[in-house]
């Protein structure tokens, strides 16, 4: 079948003896939309900044932790906005301060230290006491639930990222890069494969646009990104260039882990979609053009990062 020409020709007479052909480009239906281009531009700006923070030297661990803490604070603010739309009135400033305090404690104690869990417990009890005495009685149950859940769902899960980067085996930046690439590549593959070939709905009540075809494409994207990282790491080792190291296990371990991380990321995406749907909103915010809010961008990491952490602990 012949494709329609993307140009519109208009013949404009000039005088009586000469014709000029004038054309202009018209976008085809199904072409690259402005929202997709916004996603691309935002990613081109953010990805280099994130990778720079990941691969800074060990002395800059505090900067990476504070950057993750800032992301967590914004995401927590957006989550509490969702809670308000669902009927709760949680104390936003108190919860965000609790999230920041949790990250500050990680600069003193590692995540596996019992003191970190103790800090999480103390902050949770503090939010309970605050809501008990400073919130309306009829709102206490909803406000306490939203506040403590936010502290755990966003604060404690993202606390894993600095812990992964500070891995005692010395390949912390490689682990974080593996996680981010698996999530990013899976998300990108799901978007385009789902749009092109998606026919069977994955979870229509939670996210109507997600399909099984897109989910399988997401797994494939994570596998491809992992193969690329493993090959790049071997190439850099041959050139005696540091930066990436996945020598602690064989290829099959990392490929299997990529599938596990990808599935966890898709569950995290669906979980946040369920929260937004229960609040009756499409996006958690509008800070990132083409992506929505910060919470929309990191929702997959909230499940994938702890899964990778525990998998490495077991391994």
N, C-alpha and C positions, 0 to 999 in steps of 0.2 A: 504494500500500500504506500502510495506516495505521501510524504509529509508536507504539510502546509508550509509555505514560505514564511519565515518570521518577519518579513519586511512588508510594509504597505506602500505601494507605489501610487503616487499622485502626479498626473501630468498637468503642468501649469503652462498655458500658452503665454508667450511673451512676444508682443507684436503680432504679426500675421504669418510669419514664415518659419518660426523656430519654436520647438517644444523642449521644455526642460523636464527631465524626470527627477522627481523629488521623492525621497524615501526617508522613512524614520523607523526606528526599531520599536516593535510592540512586544511586550512580554507574553509568552504563551501561557495558557491555562496549565496549572501544574508545575510552573517554573519555580525558580528559587524565590521564596517569599521573603518579605522584609523581616519577619520574625526569625527565620532561619539565619539570615545574614547577621542579625543582632546577636544571636547565639554564637556565631562564629567570631565576630569581632570581640565580644566579651571574653570568649575563651582565649583568643590570641593575646589578650592583655593579661589575663589572670594566670594562665598556665606557666609562662616563664617566671612570674613573680613567685608562684608557689614552689616551683622546682629550685629556684635560687635559695629560698628559705630552707628547703629540704637538704640541700647539699652544702650549706655553710658548715664551717668547721665545728668541732665539738664545743668550742668556747662560746658559740652562738646558740647553744641549746635553749637558753633563757629567752632569746628573741623568738625562736620557733614556738616555744610554749606560750608566750604572750600573744603571738599572732593567732594561734589556735584559740586562745582564750577570748580574743576579740571577736573572732568568728562565732564562737559559742555564745557570747553575750548578745550579739545581734540576732542569732537564730533563736535564742531563748526569748528575746523581746517579741519576735514574730510569732513564736508558739503561744505566748501568753495573749497576743492579740487574737489568735484563733480561739483560745479558751474563752475570751470575752464574748466573741460572736456566738459561742455555744452556750452562753448563759452564766459563766463564772466571772468573778471579778478579782483575780489574783493580784497580789501586790507586786507589780512589775519590777520596781526598783529593788525591793528586798530580794526577789528571786535572782535578778541579774547579779547583784552583789554576792549572793551565795555561790553562784556559778564561778564568778571571778575568784572568790576565796578558795574554792576547791582547786582551781588551777594554781593559785599561789602556794597552796600546801604541797602541790606536786614538785615544786622547786626545792622543797626540803626533804620530802619522803617520796620514794618511788611508788608506783601504783600498787605493786604487790606487797608493800609494807602495810601491816595492820593499821598503822596510824592514818593511812589514807581512807580506809573504810571507816575508821573512827571519826575522821573529819566529815565524811559524808553523812554519818549518823547524827553528829552534832548539828550540822547545818540543817538537816531535815527536821530535827526536833525544834530548832530555832524558828523555822518557818511555821511549824505547827503552833508554837507559842505565839508568834506574831499574829497569825490569822485568828487565833482564839480570842485575843484581847483587842485587836484593831480592825476586825472585819464584822459586818452585820451578822447576827446570829444565824439568820436563814441562809447565809452564803458560806458559812464556815466549812461545811463538808466539801462543797465544790471548789472553794478556793484552796483549801489545804491539799486536796487531791491534785489539782492542776499544778500547784507550786512544787510539791515534792516530786511529782512525775516529771516535770520539766527539768528539775535538778538532776534526776537520774537519766532521763531520756536523751538530754543534750549534753549536760555537764560531764557526767561520769563516762558516757560512751566516747566523747571526743577526747577525754583525758588519756585514752589509749594511744592517740597519735604521738604525743611527746614520748610516751613510754616505748613505742615501737622505734622511734628514731634513736633513742638512747639504748638500743639493744646492746647488752654486754658482749655479744659475739662480734661486734664491730661492723655489722652490715645493716645498721639501722636505717640509713638513708635509702639503701637498696630495698628494704622491706616496705618503706613508705611509698617509694616509687612504684613498686610492684602493685601495691594496693590501689594507688591513684590511677595508674594506667589500666588496671583491670576494670575499675569502676567506670572511668571515662570512656574507654574503648567499648565496653559493653553498652553503656548508655547511648553512645553515638550509633553503634550498629543497630540497636533496637529501634532507634528513631527512624533511620532510613530504610531498613529492611521491613519494619512494620508498616511504613507508609507505602512501600512499593508492593509488598506481597501479603500483608496482613489480612487474613480473612476470618480467623477463629478467635473470638474474644477470650482473653485470659481471665479477667475479673471485671465483668461489665458493671457490676454494682459499685465497685471501688474506683476503677479507672477505665472508662469506656473505650479509650483509644488504644489501650494495650492489647496485644494479640500474642497468641502462642508462637506465631512465626517470628515476631519481634523478640520474644523471650529467647527462642533458640538462636536467633541471630546475635543476641546479646552475649550468650555463652561463647559463640564463635568469635566474637570480637575480643573478649577477654583472653581466650586461648591464643589468638593471633598476637595480641600485645605482649603476652607472656613469652611466646616464642621469640619475638623481636628482642625483648629485654635479655633473655638467656643468650641469644646469639651475640648481642652487643656486648654483654659482659665477657664472654669468651674472647671476642675480638679485642677488647680493651686489655684483657690479661695478656694476650700475645704481644701487645705493644707496650706492656709494662705501664699501663695507665690505670690508675685507681679510679674509684667512683662507684662502680657496680660490682657486686659480688653475690653470687648465688651458689657458692661451692659447698654449702653445708648439706645439700641433698641433691639427688639426681633430677633429671628433667621430668620424670613422671610425677615426682612429688609436687613440683611447682605447677605443672599442668593440672593435676588433680586439685591442688589448692586454689588455682584460678577458677575452676568450676565452682568450688564451695564458696569462695568469696563472691563470685558473680551471683549465685543463687541468693546469698545473704543480702547482697546489694538490691536485688529486685524485690525481695521481701521488705527491705527498708523503704524502698520507693512506694510500694503498695501500702505500707503502714501509714506513711505520711499522707498519701492520697486519701486513705480512709479518715484520717483526722480532719483533713480539709473538707471532705465531703460532709462529715458530721457537723462542721461549722458553717457549711453552706457557702464556701468560697472556692475559687479556682486556684489562686496562688496565695502563698503565705505573705508575700510582699511584692515590691516592685523595684528593689534596689539594683538588681542585675538585669540589664536590658536583654530581653529574649529568654531569660531563665526564670523570671519571677523574683522571689525573695531568696535570701541566703539559705533559709531552711529548705527551700525547694532544690537548691543546688547540692546540699550536703546530706539530704535524707538517706541516700544509699549508704553513705559512710557510717551513719549512726548504728547500723547493724553489721556492716561488712568489717569495720575496723575492730570491734570486739571479737568477731569470729576469727579474724586473722591472728589476733593476739592470743586467744586461747589455743588455736591450732599450733602456734609456735611454742607455747608453753608445754603442750602435750608432746610435741615432737622433740 
